[in-house]
């Protein structure tokens, strides 16, 4: 999808080589009646080949770099999504363990340090979620910037749809 939305390539491609030359006439001919401009001559000539292998090689290299860059951005986007989703799963586990630990502390079965340990893990998972969410946004914006203005809105909507996580179902647990 991203490679199809690149801005249109320029139609004005030209490979121009400039060649400079100089001629000087030093008494080879009787130039007494010639104008003074003919004694020395400097010229610049432009050459435009009809078929430019240099331009084609440049275009292939540019297209390769563009596709590799796109592939890297897509991979980074997907990796950030996977990391964020993993952090959410970890946080769910740690929240459940912290609630269990809280109940154990209330009953006097466990020490408060157990509950504090799970609270620290919840905080770490929350920090990871925010970090990976920022990476998701960064990579989404990078992918959008690869598109022209007409396509970028559709690409943005699509990427947001992929990255969207529905809110958790609220279930009340009575412990």
N, C-alpha and C positions, 0 to 999 in steps of 0.2 A: 504494500500500500504506500509506503513512504517513497520507494524508488519511483513509483508512477507519478508522484506529485511534485517532483523536482521542477523548478522553474524551467521554462522552455529554453533550449540552447540557442545561442546567437546564430543568426543566419549570415552574418557578415564576418567571415573568417578569411583572412588573407595572410599569406606568408610572403613578406617582402624582404628582399636582400638588397642592400645598398652597396654599389660599387663605385669607388672614386678613382679618378685617373687624372693625369696631368701631361701636357705636351708643351714642349718649349722648342721654338725654332731659333737656332743659332746660326745665322748666316748660311743656311743651306740654299736659300734662294735669294734672289734680289728682291727684297721686301721694301724697297724705298717708297713705293707708291701704295703699299698696303696700309690699312688702318692699324693703329698701334695695338688694338685688341687681338690681332692675329698672332702677335709674337709669342704670347703665352696663353695657354688654354687649360682650364681646370673644369672637370665635369663630374657630376654625380648622376648615376643611372640607377633606376630602380628595376629590379627583376621580380616578376610575379609568375611563379610556375603554375601551370594549369592543374597539376597533380602534385600535391605536397605530402611526401611521406613523413616529413618532420611534423607537420600539423596533425596528421593522422595518429602518429605515435604519441604526441602530446595529448590528444583527445582521448586515446585509449588509456593512458596513464591517469588522466584526470578522472575519467569514468571509474576506473579501478579504485582510486583513492576515495571517491565519493561512495561507492558501494561498500567498501571496507569500513568506512566511517559510519555508514548507516547500520551495517551489521553490528558494529560495536555498540552503538547507541541502543539498538533494539535489545542486544544481549544485556546491557547494563540495566535497561528498563525492566526486563523480565527478572533479572537477578535481584533488583531492589524490591520488586513485588514479592518474590519468593522469600526474601529475608524479612520483609515486613509481616507477611502472613505467618511465618515461623515464630516471629516475636509475639504476635497475638496469641498463638497457641501456647507458647511458653507462659505468657502472662495469665492465660486462663488456668493453666495448671497451678501456677504459683498462687493465684487468688483462691483457688479451691483448697490448696494445702494450707494457706494462711488462715482461712476460715476454720478449717479442721483444727489447726493448731490453737486458734483462739478459743475454740470450744474445749479443747484439752486443757488449756491454761485455766479456764473458768472452773473446770471440774477438779483442778489440782493434780491432774495426771502428768502434765508437762511443765517445764520451766518456761519463763517468759522469753528466754533467749531463743527458743525454737520459733516462736512467733515473730520475733524481731528479724531473725534470719530470712523467713519467708517474705516479710515486708521489704527487706533489702532486695530480694530477688524480683519482687513485683516492681519496685522502683527501677531496677536495671532493665527489666523488660519494657517498661514504659519509655525509658530513655531510648532503647533500641528501636521501638516503634516510631518514635518521632524522627530519629536519625534516618531510618529507611524510608519513611514517608517523604522526607525532604529529598532523598535520592530519587524516589519515584517522580516527584514533581520536577526535579532538575532534568532528568532524562526525558520526561514527557515534553518539557519545553524545548529541549534540544532537538527532539524529533519533529516537533511542530515547526521549528525554525528552518528545517530543511525543505519545507514546502513553500510553494507560492501562496500569495494571500488568498486566492480563491479556494484552494484545497485545505489550507491550514485549519479552518473552522471544523470541517468534517473530520479531519485527522484528530483534532483535539477532542471532539465529542467521542470518537471511537476509543481513544486511549483512556479517557476518563471512565468510559463504560467498563473497560477491561480492569482498571485499577480500583473500581468501586467495590467497597465491602458493605454489605447491608448491616444495619445496626443490629447488635445482639438482641436476641429474644429475651425479654425480661421475665425471669422466673424467680419467684420469691421462695427462698428456702428458710424454713423455720428450724433453727438449730437449737 
